[in-house]
Structures are given as C-alpha cells and as structure tokens.
Amino acid sequence: MAKKGNTIKKLLLKPFNSTAAGLYLLLLAVSIGVATFIENDFGTNAAQKLIYKSTWFEVLLVLFSITLVVNIIQYRFVQTKKWALLIFHSAMIIILAGAAHTRYFGFEGVMHIREGNSSDVIYSSDSYLNYQVKYKGQNYLFHEPVLFASVGDNSMEKSYLIDDRELKVNVLSVVPKPTYKLEENENGVPTIKV
C-alpha cells in the first residue's frame, strides 16, 4: 500500500520537479524573447495581448512558482542549511508574487511633471472604450476596458440593462495603428507643426 502512495506522490510532484522547473524557465525565456519581436513589429498592445496578458503565460508563471516552493520543501533547504539556494528560490518567489500583485492590483500610467511644478493627473496606459447613451432624459456613461491590437481577435460584444431595455454593443472593426496627418482645407484653421 505504501508503494501505491509513493507512486501517486511521484505523479503529483512530476510537474514540479527540477526538470520541469528548467523547462518552465526555458519556455518563459523563449516567450519573453518572442514578445520582444512581436512588440517591435506589431506594437506593445500586440505583445500584451498575445503573451504578457494571456492565460497560458499566467499558468506558466504559476507552475514555475509552485515548482520553486516544492523544491524548497523537497530538498529541505532550511534543514540542510543551503542558505544560498534558499535565498535564490525565495527571491524568485517574492519577485513573482510582486509581479502578480502588480498585474492584478496595480495599474500603469504616465504622469507629466514639469520642472518646478507639481501634478495630480495621471494618464492610464490602459485602453477604454467610452460611450454615452441618452435614454428617457438621462445620460448613461460606459467605460469598458479593452485591449485592441494589430494582431489577434479584436471583437467585443457587451449588453447592458438600461432602465427596462437591453442595449447591445458590438465592435465591428478596429483601426490598429491610426496616425494623424494634416490636410489642406480652405475652411481649416491655420496650423503650424513643430
């Protein structure tokens, strides 16, 4: 009976052994390298959508984190006083925990502060689809977080209940990399671009 218990334990720990940790680390390095090329060719949103904010990348990070914890316990770093290995594994766990906290509870943005001034405005780097609906004399504002990119699926379908009616919103198409350009117009405003 003990042999069967050991077999089950080995099977459960197989995805979290040292070989698996090396594989996870290799997959993380390759995916981050690929994300760099995607970002260069298709933009930051494409890299975020295909790699960094994808479910498979999160699962890979979780598997790697669990593997680090299992290695600390399995190889008894504290009992055998392997302090260097314990510090290294613990540091990686802390870094991954911090990254997870930032990913799920933080936000990215830009704050412009001129020299000698102060500011209380921050511009979020997150994209939102903003729209306003007027119904029975009332204004309804909606701000939906979206991640549109030049690659991948950019469809979005939402429905809202406004008073007693359902509003359906579908994104039909997205212009991935819009650019501004000046056009000459007789009725236009004089403009200088520096």
Accessible surface in RSA format (square Angstrom, percent):
REM  Atomic radii and reference values for relative SASA: ProtOr
REM  Chains: A
REM  Algorithm: Lee & Richards
REM  Probe-radius: 1.40
REM  Slices: 20
REM RES _ NUM      All-atoms   Total-Side   Main-Chain    Non-polar    All polar
REM                ABS   REL    ABS   REL    ABS   REL    ABS   REL    ABS   REL
RES MET A   1   196.10 101.6 145.95  96.6  50.15 119.4 130.11 110.6  65.99  87.4
RES ALA A   2    81.76  75.2  64.56  99.6  17.20  39.1  75.91 106.9   5.86  15.5
RES LYS A   3   170.67  83.3 164.98 101.2   5.70  13.6 110.73  99.7  59.95  63.9
RES LYS A   4   131.23  64.0 124.44  76.4   6.79  16.2  75.99  68.4  55.24  58.8
RES GLY A   5    39.48  48.7   0.00   N/A  39.48  48.7  32.73  89.8   6.75  15.1
RES ASN A   6    86.50  59.6  85.35  82.5   1.15   2.8  13.91  33.5  72.59  70.2
RES THR A   7    69.07  49.1  67.41  68.3   1.66   4.0  51.53  69.2  17.54  26.5
RES ILE A   8    86.08  49.0  85.62  63.8   0.46   1.1  86.08  62.0   0.00   0.0
RES LYS A   9   127.70  62.3 124.84  76.6   2.86   6.8  70.23  63.2  57.47  61.2
RES LYS A  10   150.33  73.3 142.84  87.6   7.49  17.8  88.81  79.9  61.52  65.5
RES LEU A  11   116.46  64.9 105.66  75.6  10.80  27.1 105.97  74.4  10.49  28.2
RES LEU A  12   123.23  68.6 116.23  83.2   7.00  17.6 118.48  83.2   4.76  12.8
RES LEU A  13    54.24  30.2  53.73  38.4   0.50   1.3  53.92  37.9   0.32   0.8
RES LYS A  14   132.42  64.6 127.10  78.0   5.33  12.7  79.50  71.6  52.93  56.4
RES PRO A  15    55.97  40.8  48.88  44.6   7.09  25.8  55.97  46.2   0.00   0.0
RES PHE A  16    36.55  18.3  36.55  22.6   0.01   0.0  36.55  22.2   0.01   0.0
RES ASN A  17    46.86  32.3  46.12  44.6   0.74   1.8  21.43  51.6  25.42  24.6
RES SER A  18    56.95  48.1  47.22  63.0   9.73  22.4  39.71  84.6  17.23  24.1
RES THR A  19   112.40  79.9 100.66 102.0  11.74  28.0  74.93 100.6  37.47  56.6
RES ALA A  20    12.08  11.1   8.15  12.6   3.93   8.9  11.69  16.5   0.39   1.0
RES ALA A  21    12.57  11.6  11.93  18.4   0.65   1.5  12.31  17.3   0.26   0.7
RES GLY A  22    40.04  49.4   0.00   N/A  40.04  49.4  33.82  92.8   6.22  13.9
RES LEU A  23    95.38  53.1  89.92  64.3   5.46  13.7  93.45  65.6   1.93   5.2
RES TYR A  24    19.84   9.3  19.84  11.3   0.00   0.0  11.64   8.7   8.20  10.1
RES LEU A  25    90.75  50.5  90.04  64.4   0.71   1.8  90.15  63.3   0.60   1.6
RES LEU A  26   109.77  61.1 104.94  75.1   4.83  12.1 109.14  76.6   0.63   1.7
RES LEU A  27    80.22  44.7  78.60  56.2   1.61   4.1  78.60  55.2   1.61   4.3
RES LEU A  28    13.50   7.5  13.50   9.7   0.00   0.0  13.50   9.5   0.00   0.0
RES ALA A  29    63.97  58.8  46.96  72.5  17.00  38.7  54.64  76.9   9.33  24.7
RES VAL A  30    83.88  55.2  76.73  69.5   7.15  17.2  83.21  72.3   0.67   1.8
RES SER A  31     8.91   7.5   6.11   8.2   2.80   6.5   8.87  18.9   0.04   0.1
RES ILE A  32    79.25  45.1  79.25  59.0   0.00   0.0  79.25  57.1   0.00   0.0
RES GLY A  33    29.47  36.3   0.00   N/A  29.47  36.3  29.08  79.8   0.39   0.9
RES VAL A  34    68.61  45.1  67.44  61.1   1.17   2.8  67.80  58.9   0.81   2.2
RES ALA A  35     0.20   0.2   0.00   0.0   0.20   0.5   0.20   0.3   0.00   0.0
RES THR A  36    80.10  57.0  77.52  78.6   2.58   6.2  61.64  82.8  18.46  27.9
RES PHE A  37   141.64  70.9 141.05  87.4   0.59   1.5 141.56  85.8   0.08   0.2
RES ILE A  38    26.73  15.2  25.43  18.9   1.30   3.1  26.66  19.2   0.07   0.2
RES GLU A  39    73.38  42.1  66.85  50.6   6.54  15.6  15.88  30.7  57.50  46.9
RES ASN A  40   120.88  83.4  89.00  86.0  31.88  76.8  21.39  51.5  99.49  96.2
RES ASP A  41    87.14  61.0  64.38  64.1  22.75  53.8  16.19  38.1  70.95  70.8
RES PHE A  42    88.91  44.5  84.69  52.5   4.23  11.0  84.87  51.5   4.04  11.6
RES GLY A  43    21.49  26.5   0.00   N/A  21.49  26.5  21.14  58.0   0.35   0.8
RES THR A  44    72.54  51.6  67.04  68.0   5.50  13.1  44.60  59.9  27.94  42.2
RES ASN A  45    59.56  41.1  57.43  55.5   2.13   5.1   9.81  23.6  49.75  48.1
RES ALA A  46     0.14   0.1   0.00   0.0   0.14   0.3   0.00   0.0   0.14   0.4
RES ALA A  47     0.81   0.7   0.81   1.3   0.00   0.0   0.81   1.1   0.00   0.0
RES GLN A  48    37.25  20.8  37.25  27.2   0.00   0.0   7.32  15.6  29.93  22.7
RES LYS A  49    47.25  23.1  34.68  21.3  12.57  29.9  34.84  31.4  12.41  13.2
RES LEU A  50    67.83  37.8  59.47  42.5   8.36  21.0  61.67  43.3   6.16  16.6
RES ILE A  51    10.59   6.0  10.59   7.9   0.00   0.0  10.59   7.6   0.00   0.0
RES TYR A  52    67.88  31.7  61.19  34.8   6.69  17.4  46.95  35.3  20.94  25.8
RES LYS A  53    79.51  38.8  60.31  37.0  19.20  45.7  27.50  24.7  52.01  55.4
RES SER A  54    17.46  14.8  11.24  15.0   6.22  14.3  17.46  37.2   0.00   0.0
RES THR A  55    99.66  70.9  95.49  96.8   4.17   9.9  59.76  80.3  39.90  60.3
RES TRP A  56   121.17  48.6 111.19  53.8   9.98  23.4 105.38  56.2  15.79  25.6
RES PHE A  57    13.03   6.5  13.03   8.1   0.00   0.0  13.03   7.9   0.00   0.0
RES GLU A  58    41.22  23.7  39.59  30.0   1.63   3.9  17.69  34.2  23.53  19.2
RES VAL A  59    76.29  50.2  74.84  67.8   1.45   3.5  76.24  66.2   0.05   0.1
RES LEU A  60    13.56   7.6  12.69   9.1   0.87   2.2  13.41   9.4   0.16   0.4
RES LEU A  61    47.45  26.4  47.23  33.8   0.23   0.6  47.45  33.3   0.00   0.0
RES VAL A  62    84.44  55.6  82.59  74.8   1.85   4.4  84.37  73.3   0.07   0.2
RES LEU A  63    49.36  27.5  49.36  35.3   0.00   0.0  49.36  34.7   0.00   0.0
RES PHE A  64     8.32   4.2   8.32   5.2   0.00   0.0   8.32   5.0   0.00   0.0
RES SER A  65    26.87  22.7  26.68  35.6   0.19   0.4  21.45  45.7   5.43   7.6
RES ILE A  66    67.79  38.6  66.48  49.5   1.31   3.2  67.78  48.8   0.01   0.0
RES THR A  67     0.00   0.0   0.00   0.0   0.00   0.0   0.00   0.0   0.00   0.0
RES LEU A  68     6.53   3.6   6.53   4.7   0.00   0.0   6.53   4.6   0.00   0.0
RES VAL A  69    64.60  42.5  64.60  58.5   0.00   0.0  64.60  56.1   0.00   0.0
RES VAL A  70    23.47  15.4  22.48  20.3   0.99   2.4  23.40  20.3   0.07   0.2
RES ASN A  71     8.78   6.1   8.78   8.5   0.00   0.0   0.92   2.2   7.86   7.6
RES ILE A  72    30.35  17.3  28.10  20.9   2.25   5.4  28.10  20.2   2.25   6.1
RES ILE A  73   120.89  68.8 110.81  82.5  10.08  24.3 115.64  83.3   5.24  14.2
RES GLN A  74    90.96  50.9  63.91  46.7  27.05  64.4  28.27  60.2  62.69  47.5
RES TYR A  75    99.24  46.3  90.25  51.3   9.00  23.4  68.66  51.6  30.58  37.7
RES ARG A  76   133.44  56.0 131.99  67.3   1.45   3.5  36.68  50.1  96.76  58.6
RES PHE A  77     8.02   4.0   7.91   4.9   0.11   0.3   7.91   4.8   0.11   0.3
RES VAL A  78    81.35  53.5  76.78  69.5   4.56  11.0  76.78  66.7   4.56  12.4
RES GLN A  79   127.47  71.3  97.57  71.3  29.90  71.2  49.88 106.2  77.59  58.8
RES THR A  80    61.17  43.5  35.22  35.7  25.95  61.8  42.92  57.7  18.24  27.6
RES LYS A  81   144.08  70.3 128.46  78.8  15.61  37.2  72.00  64.8  72.08  76.8
RES LYS A  82    91.89  44.8  84.26  51.7   7.63  18.2  49.93  44.9  41.96  44.7
RES TRP A  83   126.62  50.8 123.90  60.0   2.73   6.4 107.23  57.2  19.40  31.5
RES ALA A  84    82.71  76.1  66.95 103.3  15.76  35.9  74.11 104.4   8.60  22.8
RES LEU A  85    81.28  45.3  80.85  57.8   0.43   1.1  81.02  56.9   0.26   0.7
RES LEU A  86    32.09  17.9  32.09  23.0   0.00   0.0  32.09  22.5   0.00   0.0
RES ILE A  87   119.31  67.9 116.36  86.7   2.96   7.1 118.68  85.5   0.63   1.7
RES PHE A  88   118.24  59.2 114.01  70.6   4.23  11.0 118.09  71.6   0.15   0.4
RES HIS A  89    20.25  11.1  20.25  14.1   0.00   0.0  11.04  11.4   9.21  10.7
RES SER A  90    35.41  29.9  33.89  45.2   1.52   3.5  24.94  53.1  10.47  14.7
RES ALA A  91    41.59  38.2  36.66  56.6   4.93  11.2  40.93  57.6   0.66   1.7
RES MET A  92    45.07  23.3  45.07  29.8   0.00   0.0  28.60  24.3  16.47  21.8
RES ILE A  93    42.85  24.4  42.01  31.3   0.84   2.0  42.12  30.3   0.73   2.0
RES ILE A  94   123.48  70.3 119.93  89.3   3.54   8.5 121.40  87.4   2.08   5.6
RES ILE A  95   111.15  63.2 102.76  76.6   8.39  20.2 108.80  78.3   2.35   6.4
RES LEU A  96    27.71  15.4  22.59  16.2   5.12  12.9  22.97  16.1   4.74  12.8
RES ALA A  97    60.30  55.4  46.76  72.2  13.54  30.8  54.68  77.0   5.61  14.9
RES GLY A  98    36.05  44.5   0.00   N/A  36.05  44.5  34.08  93.5   1.96   4.4
RES ALA A  99    52.66  48.4  38.59  59.6  14.07  32.0  46.96  66.1   5.69  15.1
RES ALA A 100    47.79  43.9  41.05  63.4   6.74  15.3  46.89  66.0   0.90   2.4
RES HIS A 101   113.93  62.3 110.65  76.9   3.28   8.4  76.55  78.9  37.38  43.5
RES THR A 102    86.02  61.2  80.36  81.5   5.66  13.5  57.05  76.6  28.96  43.8
RES ARG A 103    93.38  39.2  71.40  36.4  21.98  52.3  41.65  56.9  51.74  31.4
RES TYR A 104   122.93  57.4  93.35  53.1  29.58  77.0  83.90  63.0  39.04  48.1
RES PHE A 105   156.91  78.5 120.15  74.4  36.75  95.6 126.68  76.8  30.23  86.5
RES GLY A 106    39.60  48.8   0.00   N/A  39.60  48.8  19.45  53.4  20.15  45.1
RES PHE A 107   134.43  67.3 101.17  62.7  33.25  86.5 109.42  66.3  25.01  71.6
RES GLU A 108   109.93  63.1 104.17  78.8   5.77  13.7  41.37  80.0  68.56  56.0
RES GLY A 109    32.72  40.4   0.00   N/A  32.72  40.4   0.35   1.0  32.38  72.5
RES VAL A 110    78.99  52.0  75.10  68.0   3.89   9.4  78.99  68.6   0.00   0.0
RES MET A 111    82.75  42.9  57.79  38.2  24.96  59.4  41.74  35.5  41.01  54.3
RES HIS A 112   127.94  69.9 113.76  79.1  14.18  36.3  74.87  77.2  53.07  61.8
RES ILE A 113   100.99  57.5  68.74  51.2  32.25  77.7  69.92  50.3  31.08  84.3
RES ARG A 114   187.69  78.8 181.31  92.4   6.38  15.2  57.90  79.1 129.79  78.7
RES GLU A 115   179.16 102.9 144.00 108.9  35.16  83.7  67.31 130.2 111.85  91.3
RES GLY A 116    82.46 101.7   0.00   N/A  82.46 101.7  42.77 117.4  39.69  88.9
RES ASN A 117    97.43  67.2  76.35  73.8  21.08  50.8  19.51  47.0  77.93  75.3
RES SER A 118   108.30  91.5  80.07 106.9  28.23  65.0  45.84  97.6  62.46  87.5
RES SER A 119    42.24  35.7  13.57  18.1  28.67  66.1  14.83  31.6  27.42  38.4
RES ASP A 120   136.01  95.3 103.21 102.7  32.80  77.5  43.84 103.2  92.16  91.9
RES VAL A 121    75.42  49.6  71.81  65.0   3.61   8.7  74.80  65.0   0.62   1.7
RES ILE A 122    84.28  48.0  64.48  48.0  19.79  47.7  64.48  46.4  19.79  53.7
RES TYR A 123   129.55  60.5 125.47  71.4   4.08  10.6  88.11  66.2  41.44  51.1
RES SER A 124    54.72  46.2  29.72  39.7  25.01  57.6  28.22  60.1  26.51  37.1
RES SER A 125    68.48  57.9  33.87  45.2  34.61  79.7  39.74  84.6  28.74  40.3
RES ASP A 126    57.29  40.1  42.10  41.9  15.19  35.9  13.41  31.6  43.88  43.8
RES SER A 127    44.46  37.6  34.12  45.5  10.34  23.8  21.06  44.8  23.40  32.8
RES TYR A 128   103.84  48.5  77.41  44.0  26.43  68.8  44.95  33.8  58.89  72.6
RES LEU A 129    50.34  28.0  49.73  35.6   0.61   1.5  50.34  35.4   0.00   0.0
RES ASN A 130    94.46  65.1  68.57  66.3  25.89  62.3  22.75  54.8  71.71  69.3
RES TYR A 131    45.65  21.3  34.30  19.5  11.35  29.5  43.94  33.0   1.71   2.1
RES GLN A 132    96.25  53.8  66.91  48.9  29.35  69.9  19.40  41.3  76.86  58.3
RES VAL A 133    32.67  21.5  29.62  26.8   3.05   7.4  32.67  28.4   0.00   0.0
RES LYS A 134   157.09  76.6 127.73  78.4  29.36  69.9  71.97  64.8  85.12  90.7
RES TYR A 135    44.03  20.6  40.58  23.1   3.46   9.0  38.50  28.9   5.53   6.8
RES LYS A 136   140.79  68.7  95.61  58.7  45.18 107.6  84.26  75.8  56.53  60.2
RES GLY A 137    87.39 107.8   0.00   N/A  87.39 107.8  44.11 121.1  43.27  96.9
RES GLN A 138   108.99  60.9 106.88  78.1   2.11   5.0  30.46  64.8  78.53  59.6
RES ASN A 139    89.36  61.6  61.04  59.0  28.32  68.2  14.74  35.5  74.62  72.1
RES TYR A 140    55.85  26.1  52.86  30.1   2.99   7.8  46.93  35.3   8.92  11.0
RES LEU A 141   113.83  63.4  87.81  62.8  26.03  65.4  87.81  61.7  26.03  70.0
RES PHE A 142    32.20  16.1  29.13  18.0   3.07   8.0  32.15  19.5   0.05   0.2
RES HIS A 143   112.43  61.4  90.49  62.9  21.94  56.1  71.67  73.9  40.76  47.4
RES GLU A 144    28.12  16.1  28.12  21.3   0.00   0.0   0.52   1.0  27.60  22.5
RES PRO A 145    92.55  67.4  74.29  67.7  18.26  66.4  74.74  61.7  17.80 110.6
RES VAL A 146    22.27  14.7   7.19   6.5  15.08  36.3  15.89  13.8   6.38  17.3
RES LEU A 147    49.14  27.4  37.63  26.9  11.50  28.9  37.63  26.4  11.50  31.0
RES PHE A 148    40.24  20.1  35.68  22.1   4.57  11.9  35.91  21.8   4.33  12.4
RES ALA A 149     4.51   4.2   0.07   0.1   4.44  10.1   4.43   6.2   0.08   0.2
RES SER A 150    43.29  36.6  12.90  17.2  30.39  70.0  14.44  30.8  28.85  40.4
RES VAL A 151    35.49  23.4  29.31  26.5   6.18  14.9  35.49  30.8   0.00   0.0
RES GLY A 152    51.99  64.1   0.00   N/A  51.99  64.1  24.16  66.3  27.84  62.3
RES ASP A 153   106.42  74.5  86.33  85.9  20.09  47.5  43.30 101.9  63.12  62.9
RES ASN A 154    31.74  21.9  25.65  24.8   6.09  14.7  10.71  25.8  21.03  20.3
RES SER A 155    78.33  66.2  53.85  71.9  24.48  56.4  39.38  83.9  38.95  54.6
RES MET A 156    25.50  13.2  16.79  11.1   8.71  20.7  21.61  18.4   3.89   5.2
RES GLU A 157   134.00  76.9 107.58  81.4  26.42  62.9  29.89  57.8 104.11  85.0
RES LYS A 158    85.75  41.8  80.98  49.7   4.77  11.4  34.36  30.9  51.39  54.7
RES SER A 159    63.00  53.2  37.01  49.4  25.99  59.9   5.17  11.0  57.84  81.0
RES TYR A 160    33.73  15.7  26.84  15.3   6.89  17.9  33.63  25.3   0.10   0.1
RES LEU A 161   140.16  78.1 107.42  76.8  32.74  82.3 107.42  75.4  32.74  88.1
RES ILE A 162     8.78   5.0   7.71   5.7   1.07   2.6   8.78   6.3   0.00   0.0
RES ASP A 163    90.57  63.4  53.97  53.7  36.59  86.5  13.59  32.0  76.98  76.8
RES ASP A 164   101.42  71.0  69.39  69.1  32.03  75.7  40.34  94.9  61.08  60.9
RES ARG A 165   150.07  63.0 145.69  74.3   4.38  10.4  35.10  48.0 114.98  69.7
RES GLU A 166   107.93  62.0  75.60  57.2  32.34  77.0  25.61  49.5  82.32  67.2
RES LEU A 167    50.67  28.2  48.63  34.8   2.03   5.1  50.65  35.6   0.02   0.0
RES LYS A 168   136.92  66.8 112.20  68.8  24.72  58.9  55.67  50.1  81.24  86.5
RES VAL A 169    28.03  18.4  25.00  22.6   3.04   7.3  28.03  24.4   0.00   0.0
RES ASN A 170    81.90  56.5  59.63  57.6  22.27  53.6  13.48  32.4  68.42  66.1
RES VAL A 171    28.58  18.8  14.27  12.9  14.31  34.5  18.51  16.1  10.07  27.3
RES LEU A 172   167.73  93.4 130.81  93.6  36.91  92.8 133.54  93.8  34.19  92.0
RES SER A 173    98.64  83.4  70.95  94.7  27.69  63.8  45.15  96.1  53.49  74.9
RES VAL A 174    42.52  28.0  15.50  14.0  27.01  65.1  20.02  17.4  22.50  61.0
RES VAL A 175   111.74  73.5  96.88  87.7  14.86  35.8  98.35  85.5  13.39  36.3
RES PRO A 176    74.62  54.4  49.30  44.9  25.32  92.0  51.93  42.9  22.69 141.0
RES LYS A 177   117.45  57.3  98.71  60.6  18.74  44.6  74.53  67.1  42.91  45.7
RES PRO A 178   100.05  72.9  76.70  69.9  23.35  84.9  81.24  67.1  18.80 116.9
RES THR A 179   121.71  86.6  91.69  92.9  30.03  71.6  68.11  91.5  53.60  81.0
RES TYR A 180   219.19 102.3 197.69 112.5  21.50  55.9 152.04 114.3  67.15  82.8
RES LYS A 181   160.74  78.4 130.06  79.8  30.68  73.0  81.47  73.3  79.27  84.4
RES LEU A 182   117.89  65.7  89.94  64.3  27.96  70.3  91.07  64.0  26.82  72.2
RES GLU A 183   133.43  76.6 103.00  77.9  30.43  72.4  42.57  82.3  90.86  74.2
RES GLU A 184   185.47 106.5 143.69 108.7  41.78  99.5  63.85 123.5 121.62  99.3
RES ASN A 185   100.21  69.1  77.73  75.1  22.48  54.1  19.12  46.0  81.09  78.4
RES GLU A 186   178.95 102.7 137.53 104.0  41.42  98.6  61.60 119.2 117.34  95.8
RES ASN A 187   140.32  96.8 108.09 104.5  32.23  77.6  32.45  78.1 107.87 104.3
RES GLY A 188    42.69  52.6   0.00   N/A  42.69  52.6  23.01  63.2  19.68  44.1
RES VAL A 189   125.42  82.5 108.42  98.2  17.00  41.0 109.63  95.3  15.79  42.8
RES PRO A 190   131.97  96.2 101.88  92.9  30.10 109.4 114.66  94.7  17.31 107.6
RES THR A 191    92.89  66.1  51.99  52.7  40.91  97.5  41.58  55.8  51.31  77.6
RES ILE A 192   150.81  85.8 127.58  95.0  23.23  56.0 131.19  94.5  19.62  53.2
RES LYS A 193   162.43  79.2 130.41  80.0  32.01  76.2  86.36  77.7  76.07  81.0
RES VAL A 194   176.18 115.9 106.91  96.8  69.27 166.9 135.19 117.5  40.99 111.2
END  Absolute sums over single chains surface
CHAIN  1 A    15526.9      12639.9       2886.9       9899.4       5627.5
END  Absolute sums over all chains
TOTAL         15526.9      12639.9       2886.9       9899.4       5627.5
